Amino acid sequence: MSQPVKVWFDGDCPLCRREIAAMRRLDRRGAITFVDVAKGADPSCPIDRAALLARFHAEEDGVVHDGAAAFAAMWRAIPLLRPLGLAARNGTVLRVLEAAYLQFLKVRPRLQRFFA
């Protein structure tokens, strides 16, 4: 069995907490380790805490991904979402997802207030 995907998330972000709660419910096999970066540094993480809070990050098979690629890594660990995660291995699909993620980052502060 491969090692769990590790996901670092901002636990102070109401929107992020909702997303992670949904992923936890879908992760029935326990294939993902979720780390709340807002609670402190993770000594196993090679990424600076500020960078972790600025963009979504996940580690899959020893490779740290960020942005849409990190979401795709998380999706691949969840059977229901695996097809979407596999589709994101296609460069064109990943570019479209990354463009959508960048747009999301622009509105994230407003959405955080809405979901608080």
Residue pairs with C-beta under 8 A, 6 or more apart in sequence:
2 61
3 61
4 30
4 31
4 32
4 33
4 77
5 31
5 32
5 33
5 58
5 59
5 60
5 73
5 74
5 76
5 77
6 32
6 33
6 35
6 44
6 58
6 59
7 20
7 23
7 32
7 33
7 34
7 35
7 56
7 57
7 58
7 70
7 74
8 35
8 37
8 42
8 45
8 47
8 52
8 56
8 57
8 58
9 16
9 17
9 19
9 20
9 34
9 35
9 36
9 37
9 56
10 16
10 36
10 37
10 38
10 52
10 53
11 17
11 20
11 36
11 37
11 38
11 39
12 38
13 38
13 108
13 112
14 112
14 115
14 116
15 108
15 111
15 112
15 115
18 115
20 34
23 32
23 34
23 74
23 78
24 32
24 34
26 78
26 80
26 81
27 77
27 78
29 79
31 77
31 78
32 74
32 77
32 78
35 42
35 45
37 49
37 52
37 53
38 53
41 49
45 52
45 57
46 64
47 57
47 64
47 66
51 57
51 66
55 66
55 67
55 70
55 105
56 66
56 67
56 70
56 71
56 101
57 64
57 65
57 66
57 70
58 64
58 65
58 70
58 71
58 73
58 74
59 65
59 73
60 73
60 76
60 77
65 72
65 73
67 98
67 101
67 102
68 88
68 94
68 97
68 98
68 100
68 101
69 88
69 94
69 98
71 88
71 97
71 101
72 84
72 85
72 88
72 89
72 94
72 97
73 85
74 81
74 85
75 81
75 82
75 84
75 85
75 88
76 82
76 85
76 86
77 85
78 85
87 93
88 94
88 97
